[in-house]
Amino acid sequence: MTDEEYKKNLETEVKNILLEKLKEMAEVKPEYYDYSCGNNEYAVICSAMSDMAKIILEIS
């Protein structure tokens, strides 16, 4: 395997990992972060990250 092939394979693998993690983020539901112990900031951040993941998946 040439260096160029290795680089291309690595890039593809990284893209696949990132896409899978993005899909997981998009599936986050409010009940998953209810344990925030009254810290509403954490829930807001989780909700925003989930919404952003959904948007990125829709446009890609």
Residue, then its C-alpha position, 0 to 999 in steps of 0.5 A: m500500500t502506498d502512502e497515498e492509499y494509506k492516507k486516503n484509507l485513513e481519511t475515509e475511516v476518520k470520516n466514517i467514525l465522525l459520521e457515526k458519532l454525529k448520528e449518535m449525537a443527533e439521537v440524544k433525547p432530553e431524558y438522557y440528560d435529566y440527571s443534570c441535578g438542576n443545572n439547566e445549562y448542561a441540558v441546554i448545551c446537550s439540546a443544542m448539540s443534538d440540534m446541530a448534529k441533526i442539521i449537519l446530517e440533513i445538509s450532508 
